[in-house]
């Protein structure tokens, strides 16, 4: 089964699937300290600290330009909104390749 990304009325700046590529583009992506509230077994809440990959969507439009140029992306309209329906696998791989060549520059 081929998962798909459905984007209705938005550009690639909103393509959160590209965040997956941030975990994949290098064996050791940059990380940062993070924290969130988690539920405890007794029904309470507490802060949990952890390390996570640094997420940065500022270049997602550039990555989207490459996806549009290099891959087959189904396009249509819903009302006045442009709709894109790419597969998930190929754009994420494309984004990971783009990041491996362009991040840190």
ABEGO torsion letter per residue (X at the ends): XBBBBBBBGBBAAABAAAAAAAAAABABBBBBBBBBBBBBAAGBBBBBBBBBBBBBAAAAAAAAAAAAAABBBBBBBBEABBBBBBBAAAAAAAAAAAAAAABGX
